[in-house]
Amino acid sequence: MPRRDLLTIDELSAAELAALLDDADQLKAEHAWSDDLHGRAVGLLFEQPAMHLRVAFDLAVRELGGHPVVLTADELQLGDRACLADAARALARSLDALVVSSGEHGRVEALAAATGVPVINARSGFACPCQVLADLQTIREYKGTLAGVRLAYLGDGGAVANSLLRGGALAGMHVAVASPPGYEPIPQVVEFAEKLAAAGAGSVLVTTNPLAAARGADVVYTDAWATMEQGGERDARKLIFQPFQVGYHVMEAAEPDAIVMHPLPAHRGDEIAADVLEGQQSVVWAQAANRRPALKALLRLLLGGEG
C-alpha cells in the first residue's frame, strides 16, 4: 500500500472522507479491540501540548492492537531542520507511523518530507485535521448528514477555522467564519475552501459580523481565543473577541435545533457562555468522545494492509 500522510484534511477525497466517517461510526458502535495494527509501532510526538488528542491517539493505537510510543521534544533534542530530518529518518527505522503536534506547521511538513512512514498532523499552527474528523462525525451523528448543513464558526481564523473551512467544504457543507478584523482566515485558505465548496455544492462565507454568520446555522462552533503560543496576547484578545462570544444572543440567531460545539479546553465566560456550554444544545462531550473512533478509522485508512 502506498505511503500516505495526513497533514491537512483536504488530502482526503470527498469519497474517502465519507468512507472514513462510516468506519468511525461502525468502530464506535462496536467499541471492540482488534488486531488491525498488530505489530505496528506508532510514535506520538507532541511538541505542542494537546492532551485530548494525545490520549485519544494513545487509546486508538492500543485498541487497534498497536503499540503507541510517546516521544518528547526534550529527549529527541529537535533543533534546526537538519536535526529534524535526521531524527525523522532514524525514527522511521523503528516506527510504522508518526503522529505530530507542533506549533509550527513547517516542522510537521519537514518531518513528513524526511521520514519514510505515514505522518499524521495531530495539530499544528495551521491545521487541525484530526479534531475536525471527530467534529464531522459528531455533526453527522446529530444532523443525519453533512451535505447542506450550515456551520457557523465564531473566533480566531487560525488552525481550527482553517480545517473547518476545508473539511466542511469537502463534505458539501455551508461554512461561515466570523472573526474580528485582522483575525480572519488567510485568503489562500478561503480561496481553496471556496474551490472545494464549489465542487461539492457547499459554500463559504467569511465575515466580521458574528450574528450574520450564526443566522440560520445548524451548528455553532467556537474555540479558545488564544493558543498557548499567544498567551501573552490573552488579555488584549479578550477585549477584541468579546463580541464573538457564543451566548444566547448568538443561539437565538441560529436554528432552534442548532447544536453547539467546542474542541476543548473551554474558557467559560470568554469564547462561550457557561450556560451554553452546559446547555441542552451542547454536544461538546459527545464531540470529545468521537475523537477515539475517528482516529481509529484514520489509522486504519493510512496503515491498512499488512506491515
FIKE-197016 format. One record per residue (C-alpha): residue number from 0; residue in three letters; x, y, z. Coordinates in Angstrom, 2 decimals, padded with zeros to 5 digits. Example, Ala and Ser with C-alpha at 12.3 -4.5 7.8 and 13.67 -1.06 7.14 Angstrom:
{0; 'ala'; {012.30; -004.50; 007.80}},
{1; 'ser'; {013.67; -001.06; 007.14}},
This chain:
{0; 'met'; {000.00; 000.00; 000.00}},
{1; 'pro'; {001.50; 003.41; -000.97}},
{2; 'arg'; {002.59; 005.52; 001.94}},
{3; 'arg'; {000.19; 008.38; 002.79}},
{4; 'asp'; {000.37; 011.32; 005.17}},
{5; 'leu'; {-002.43; 013.45; 006.57}},
{6; 'leu'; {-001.23; 017.00; 007.17}},
{7; 'thr'; {-004.46; 018.77; 006.18}},
{8; 'ile'; {-007.95; 017.30; 005.94}},
{9; 'asp'; {-008.31; 018.03; 002.23}},
{10; 'glu'; {-005.64; 015.42; 001.50}},
{11; 'leu'; {-008.63; 013.08; 001.71}},
{12; 'ser'; {-011.06; 012.97; -001.18}},
{13; 'ala'; {-014.77; 013.55; -000.53}},
{14; 'ala'; {-015.39; 009.83; -001.03}},
{15; 'glu'; {-012.58; 008.87; 001.34}},
{16; 'leu'; {-013.87; 011.28; 003.97}},
{17; 'ala'; {-017.35; 009.78; 003.80}},
{18; 'ala'; {-015.97; 006.23; 003.98}},
{19; 'leu'; {-013.73; 007.15; 006.92}},
{20; 'leu'; {-016.69; 008.59; 008.83}},
{21; 'asp'; {-018.72; 005.45; 008.07}},
{22; 'asp'; {-015.88; 003.36; 009.51}},
{23; 'ala'; {-015.68; 005.63; 012.56}},
{24; 'asp'; {-019.40; 005.14; 013.19}},
{25; 'gln'; {-019.01; 001.37; 012.97}},
{26; 'leu'; {-015.98; 001.39; 015.29}},
{27; 'lys'; {-017.90; 003.49; 017.79}},
{28; 'ala'; {-020.88; 001.13; 017.68}},
{29; 'glu'; {-018.75; -001.99; 018.08}},
{30; 'his'; {-016.44; -000.47; 020.72}},
{31; 'ala'; {-014.18; -003.52; 020.39}},
{32; 'trp'; {-010.46; -004.17; 020.28}},
{33; 'ser'; {-008.91; -005.58; 017.12}},
{34; 'asp'; {-005.60; -006.68; 015.60}},
{35; 'asp'; {-005.66; -004.20; 012.72}},
{36; 'leu'; {-002.35; -002.66; 013.86}},
{37; 'his'; {-000.87; -005.85; 015.29}},
{38; 'gly'; {002.90; -005.48; 015.48}},
{39; 'arg'; {002.78; -001.79; 014.46}},
{40; 'ala'; {004.50; 000.96; 016.46}},
{41; 'val'; {003.11; 004.49; 016.21}},
{42; 'gly'; {005.17; 007.39; 017.56}},
{43; 'leu'; {003.32; 010.19; 019.36}},
{44; 'leu'; {005.43; 013.37; 019.22}},
{45; 'phe'; {003.65; 016.25; 020.93}},
{46; 'glu'; {005.88; 019.31; 020.87}},
{47; 'gln'; {002.74; 021.37; 021.44}},
{48; 'pro'; {000.63; 020.02; 024.32}},
{49; 'ala'; {-002.74; 018.66; 023.18}},
{50; 'met'; {-003.87; 016.37; 025.98}},
{51; 'his'; {-007.21; 015.34; 024.50}},
{52; 'leu'; {-005.73; 014.31; 021.16}},
{53; 'arg'; {-002.71; 012.62; 022.72}},
{54; 'val'; {-004.90; 010.45; 024.97}},
{55; 'ala'; {-007.26; 009.67; 022.08}},
{56; 'phe'; {-004.39; 008.64; 019.81}},
{57; 'asp'; {-002.79; 006.52; 022.56}},
{58; 'leu'; {-006.04; 004.64; 023.14}},
{59; 'ala'; {-006.83; 004.38; 019.42}},
{60; 'val'; {-003.49; 002.70; 018.69}},
{61; 'arg'; {-003.87; 000.31; 021.61}},
{62; 'glu'; {-007.44; -000.65; 020.72}},
{63; 'leu'; {-006.29; -001.49; 017.19}},
{64; 'gly'; {-003.63; -003.81; 018.61}},
{65; 'gly'; {-000.68; -001.47; 018.01}},
{66; 'his'; {001.98; 000.00; 020.28}},
{67; 'pro'; {001.97; 003.75; 020.98}},
{68; 'val'; {005.44; 005.18; 021.59}},
{69; 'val'; {005.31; 008.51; 023.41}},
{70; 'leu'; {008.12; 010.85; 022.36}},
{71; 'thr'; {009.10; 014.20; 023.83}},
{72; 'ala'; {010.86; 017.07; 022.11}},
{73; 'asp'; {013.33; 017.29; 025.00}},
{74; 'glu'; {014.61; 013.75; 024.64}},
{75; 'leu'; {014.75; 013.99; 020.85}},
{76; 'gln'; {016.51; 017.38; 021.02}},
{77; 'leu'; {014.94; 018.53; 017.79}},
{78; 'gly'; {016.65; 021.70; 016.67}},
{79; 'asp'; {017.16; 023.05; 013.16}},
{80; 'arg'; {015.80; 021.44; 010.01}},
{81; 'ala'; {018.88; 019.24; 009.59}},
{82; 'cys'; {018.48; 017.78; 013.10}},
{83; 'leu'; {014.78; 017.37; 012.47}},
{84; 'ala'; {015.39; 015.45; 009.24}},
{85; 'asp'; {018.00; 013.21; 010.87}},
{86; 'ala'; {015.65; 012.40; 013.76}},
{87; 'ala'; {012.83; 011.61; 011.34}},
{88; 'arg'; {014.97; 009.27; 009.28}},
{89; 'ala'; {016.16; 007.46; 012.40}},
{90; 'leu'; {012.67; 007.15; 013.85}},
{91; 'ala'; {011.37; 005.71; 010.59}},
{92; 'arg'; {013.65; 002.70; 011.11}},
{93; 'ser'; {011.69; 001.80; 014.26}},
{94; 'leu'; {008.21; 003.23; 013.76}},
{95; 'asp'; {005.41; 002.43; 011.34}},
{96; 'ala'; {003.82; 005.89; 011.62}},
{97; 'leu'; {004.40; 009.20; 013.37}},
{98; 'val'; {001.77; 011.49; 014.90}},
{99; 'val'; {002.99; 015.06; 015.39}},
{100; 'ser'; {001.63; 018.06; 017.26}},
{101; 'ser'; {003.63; 021.25; 016.76}},
{102; 'gly'; {003.03; 024.96; 016.89}},
{103; 'glu'; {004.87; 025.28; 013.56}},
{104; 'his'; {003.24; 023.61; 010.59}},
{105; 'gly'; {006.58; 023.78; 008.76}},
{106; 'arg'; {008.09; 021.35; 011.26}},
{107; 'val'; {005.31; 018.85; 010.60}},
{108; 'glu'; {005.93; 019.20; 006.86}},
{109; 'ala'; {009.68; 018.76; 007.38}},
{110; 'leu'; {009.15; 015.54; 009.34}},
{111; 'ala'; {006.81; 014.24; 006.64}},
{112; 'ala'; {009.34; 015.06; 003.92}},
{113; 'ala'; {012.23; 013.35; 005.71}},
{114; 'thr'; {010.66; 010.18; 007.05}},
{115; 'gly'; {009.52; 007.21; 005.03}},
{116; 'val'; {006.46; 006.35; 007.15}},
{117; 'pro'; {003.00; 007.96; 007.30}},
{118; 'val'; {002.96; 011.23; 009.23}},
{119; 'ile'; {-000.27; 012.49; 010.81}},
{120; 'asn'; {-000.65; 016.12; 011.82}},
{121; 'ala'; {-002.46; 015.91; 015.16}},
{122; 'arg'; {-002.45; 019.68; 015.48}},
{123; 'ser'; {-000.29; 022.49; 014.15}},
{124; 'gly'; {-000.39; 026.25; 014.00}},
{125; 'phe'; {-002.05; 025.94; 010.60}},
{126; 'ala'; {-004.36; 022.92; 010.68}},
{127; 'cys'; {-006.24; 020.55; 012.99}},
{128; 'pro'; {-007.38; 017.76; 010.65}},
{129; 'cys'; {-007.77; 015.10; 013.34}},
{130; 'gln'; {-010.05; 017.23; 015.51}},
{131; 'val'; {-012.21; 018.11; 012.53}},
{132; 'leu'; {-012.66; 014.43; 011.65}},
{133; 'ala'; {-014.25; 013.93; 015.08}},
{134; 'asp'; {-016.25; 017.14; 014.57}},
{135; 'leu'; {-017.68; 015.96; 011.27}},
{136; 'gln'; {-018.55; 012.60; 012.75}},
{137; 'thr'; {-020.41; 014.38; 015.55}},
{138; 'ile'; {-022.30; 016.70; 013.20}},
{139; 'arg'; {-023.39; 013.77; 011.02}},
{140; 'glu'; {-024.44; 011.86; 014.13}},
{141; 'tyr'; {-026.75; 014.66; 015.28}},
{142; 'lys'; {-027.89; 016.03; 011.91}},
{143; 'gly'; {-028.03; 012.82; 009.91}},
{144; 'thr'; {-025.94; 014.25; 007.09}},
{145; 'leu'; {-023.19; 016.73; 006.29}},
{146; 'ala'; {-024.28; 017.90; 002.85}},
{147; 'gly'; {-026.21; 021.15; 003.13}},
{148; 'val'; {-025.63; 021.58; 006.87}},
{149; 'arg'; {-024.86; 025.18; 007.89}},
{150; 'leu'; {-021.95; 025.60; 010.28}},
{151; 'ala'; {-021.02; 028.90; 011.90}},
{152; 'tyr'; {-017.59; 029.26; 013.49}},
{153; 'leu'; {-017.02; 032.30; 015.73}},
{154; 'gly'; {-013.50; 033.18; 016.82}},
{155; 'asp'; {-009.91; 033.33; 015.64}},
{156; 'gly'; {-009.40; 032.44; 011.99}},
{157; 'gly'; {-006.49; 030.12; 012.75}},
{158; 'ala'; {-005.93; 026.38; 012.66}},
{159; 'val'; {-009.40; 025.21; 013.71}},
{160; 'ala'; {-011.15; 027.64; 011.36}},
{161; 'asn'; {-008.82; 026.61; 008.51}},
{162; 'ser'; {-009.65; 022.95; 008.94}},
{163; 'leu'; {-013.38; 023.50; 009.39}},
{164; 'leu'; {-013.43; 025.55; 006.18}},
{165; 'arg'; {-011.61; 022.85; 004.24}},
{166; 'gly'; {-013.31; 019.85; 005.83}},
{167; 'gly'; {-016.78; 021.37; 005.74}},
{168; 'ala'; {-016.39; 022.46; 002.13}},
{169; 'leu'; {-015.13; 018.99; 001.18}},
{170; 'ala'; {-018.26; 017.48; 002.75}},
{171; 'gly'; {-020.64; 019.84; 000.95}},
{172; 'met'; {-021.47; 021.99; 003.98}},
{173; 'his'; {-022.13; 025.72; 004.15}},
{174; 'val'; {-019.39; 027.10; 006.40}},
{175; 'ala'; {-019.42; 030.65; 007.77}},
{176; 'val'; {-016.48; 032.01; 009.76}},
{177; 'ala'; {-016.82; 035.20; 011.79}},
{178; 'ser'; {-013.63; 036.77; 013.15}},
{179; 'pro'; {-012.63; 040.26; 014.29}},
{180; 'pro'; {-010.96; 042.42; 011.61}},
{181; 'gly'; {-007.35; 041.33; 011.26}},
{182; 'tyr'; {-008.01; 037.86; 012.69}},
{183; 'glu'; {-009.75; 036.31; 009.66}},
{184; 'pro'; {-008.53; 033.10; 007.98}},
{185; 'ile'; {-005.77; 033.78; 005.48}},
{186; 'pro'; {-007.02; 034.50; 001.93}},
{187; 'gln'; {-005.31; 031.45; 000.41}},
{188; 'val'; {-007.22; 029.11; 002.75}},
{189; 'val'; {-010.52; 030.83; 001.96}},
{190; 'glu'; {-009.87; 030.68; -001.77}},
{191; 'phe'; {-009.02; 026.97; -001.63}},
{192; 'ala'; {-012.08; 026.22; 000.53}},
{193; 'glu'; {-014.28; 028.07; -001.98}},
{194; 'lys'; {-013.00; 025.79; -004.75}},
{195; 'leu'; {-013.72; 022.70; -002.65}},
{196; 'ala'; {-017.18; 024.02; -001.82}},
{197; 'ala'; {-017.98; 024.72; -005.47}},
{198; 'ala'; {-017.11; 021.13; -006.34}},
{199; 'gly'; {-019.33; 019.75; -003.57}},
{200; 'ala'; {-022.37; 022.06; -003.65}},
{201; 'gly'; {-021.34; 023.77; -000.43}},
{202; 'ser'; {-020.42; 027.38; 000.26}},
{203; 'val'; {-018.01; 029.53; 002.23}},
{204; 'leu'; {-018.60; 032.86; 003.97}},
{205; 'val'; {-016.02; 034.90; 005.88}},
{206; 'thr'; {-017.35; 037.89; 007.80}},
{207; 'thr'; {-016.61; 040.17; 010.74}},
{208; 'asn'; {-020.26; 040.03; 011.87}},
{209; 'pro'; {-020.90; 037.15; 014.31}},
{210; 'leu'; {-024.69; 037.32; 014.02}},
{211; 'ala'; {-024.51; 037.24; 010.23}},
{212; 'ala'; {-022.51; 034.01; 010.45}},
{213; 'ala'; {-024.83; 032.47; 013.06}},
{214; 'arg'; {-028.07; 033.33; 011.30}},
{215; 'gly'; {-029.81; 030.10; 010.30}},
{216; 'ala'; {-026.89; 027.92; 011.43}},
{217; 'asp'; {-027.42; 024.25; 012.23}},
{218; 'val'; {-024.09; 024.10; 014.08}},
{219; 'val'; {-022.45; 026.85; 016.15}},
{220; 'tyr'; {-018.76; 026.24; 016.84}},
{221; 'thr'; {-016.16; 028.16; 018.80}},
{222; 'asp'; {-012.67; 027.69; 020.22}},
{223; 'ala'; {-010.29; 029.39; 022.64}},
{224; 'trp'; {-009.44; 032.96; 021.68}},
{225; 'ala'; {-005.71; 032.48; 022.29}},
{226; 'thr'; {-003.46; 029.45; 021.79}},
{227; 'met'; {-000.60; 028.58; 024.12}},
{228; 'glu'; {001.80; 030.46; 021.84}},
{229; 'gln'; {-000.46; 033.53; 022.02}},
{230; 'gly'; {-000.67; 033.54; 025.81}},
{231; 'gly'; {000.92; 036.99; 026.01}},
{232; 'glu'; {-001.96; 038.35; 023.93}},
{233; 'arg'; {-004.71; 036.82; 026.06}},
{234; 'asp'; {-005.88; 039.99; 027.82}},
{235; 'ala'; {-005.86; 042.05; 024.64}},
{236; 'arg'; {-007.70; 039.33; 022.75}},
{237; 'lys'; {-010.42; 039.12; 025.39}},
{238; 'leu'; {-011.35; 042.71; 024.62}},
{239; 'ile'; {-011.19; 042.27; 020.86}},
{240; 'phe'; {-013.07; 038.96; 020.73}},
{241; 'gln'; {-015.78; 039.68; 023.33}},
{242; 'pro'; {-018.47; 040.42; 020.69}},
{243; 'phe'; {-017.80; 036.93; 019.26}},
{244; 'gln'; {-018.70; 035.03; 022.42}},
{245; 'val'; {-021.19; 032.22; 021.84}},
{246; 'gly'; {-024.01; 033.26; 024.14}},
{247; 'tyr'; {-027.78; 033.20; 023.96}},
{248; 'his'; {-027.92; 036.14; 021.55}},
{249; 'val'; {-025.91; 034.07; 019.08}},
{250; 'met'; {-028.00; 030.95; 019.64}},
{251; 'glu'; {-031.19; 032.94; 019.03}},
{252; 'ala'; {-029.88; 033.78; 015.56}},
{253; 'ala'; {-029.22; 030.11; 014.80}},
{254; 'glu'; {-031.81; 027.43; 014.08}},
{255; 'pro'; {-033.85; 026.35; 017.13}},
{256; 'asp'; {-032.35; 022.85; 016.97}},
{257; 'ala'; {-028.78; 024.04; 016.38}},
{258; 'ile'; {-026.02; 022.20; 018.21}},
{259; 'val'; {-023.07; 023.84; 019.97}},
{260; 'met'; {-019.51; 022.56; 019.58}},
{261; 'his'; {-016.12; 023.32; 021.14}},
{262; 'pro'; {-012.90; 021.22; 020.82}},
{263; 'leu'; {-011.91; 021.88; 024.47}},
{264; 'pro'; {-010.46; 023.06; 026.73}},
{265; 'ala'; {-013.12; 025.74; 027.06}},
{266; 'his'; {-012.88; 029.06; 028.88}},
{267; 'arg'; {-016.35; 029.63; 030.30}},
{268; 'gly'; {-017.33; 033.26; 030.14}},
{269; 'asp'; {-014.82; 034.01; 027.37}},
{270; 'glu'; {-015.44; 032.37; 023.98}},
{271; 'ile'; {-018.57; 030.60; 025.26}},
{272; 'ala'; {-021.11; 031.34; 027.98}},
{273; 'ala'; {-021.13; 028.72; 030.73}},
{274; 'asp'; {-024.89; 028.16; 030.37}},
{275; 'val'; {-024.50; 027.50; 026.64}},
{276; 'leu'; {-021.59; 025.09; 027.12}},
{277; 'glu'; {-023.60; 023.09; 029.65}},
{278; 'gly'; {-026.96; 023.63; 027.95}},
{279; 'gln'; {-029.22; 021.19; 026.12}},
{280; 'gln'; {-027.89; 022.21; 022.71}},
{281; 'ser'; {-024.28; 021.45; 023.61}},
{282; 'val'; {-022.76; 018.28; 022.13}},
{283; 'val'; {-019.25; 019.08; 023.37}},
{284; 'trp'; {-018.87; 015.88; 025.38}},
{285; 'ala'; {-020.11; 013.68; 022.53}},
{286; 'gln'; {-017.67; 015.56; 020.29}},
{287; 'ala'; {-014.84; 014.68; 022.69}},
{288; 'ala'; {-015.90; 011.02; 022.79}},
{289; 'asn'; {-015.79; 010.80; 018.99}},
{290; 'arg'; {-012.08; 011.56; 018.79}},
{291; 'arg'; {-011.13; 007.96; 019.50}},
{292; 'pro'; {-013.28; 006.21; 016.84}},
{293; 'ala'; {-012.43; 008.89; 014.28}},
{294; 'leu'; {-008.72; 008.44; 014.90}},
{295; 'lys'; {-009.05; 004.65; 014.80}},
{296; 'ala'; {-010.68; 004.96; 011.38}},
{297; 'leu'; {-007.90; 007.29; 010.22}},
{298; 'leu'; {-005.17; 004.91; 011.41}},
{299; 'arg'; {-006.89; 002.01; 009.63}},
{300; 'leu'; {-007.02; 004.05; 006.43}},
{301; 'leu'; {-003.37; 005.12; 006.48}},
{302; 'leu'; {-001.93; 001.87; 007.87}},
{303; 'gly'; {-004.29; -000.62; 006.28}},
{304; 'gly'; {-002.94; -003.88; 004.94}},
{305; 'glu'; {-000.04; -005.93; 006.18}},
{306; 'gly'; {003.04; -004.23; 007.57}},
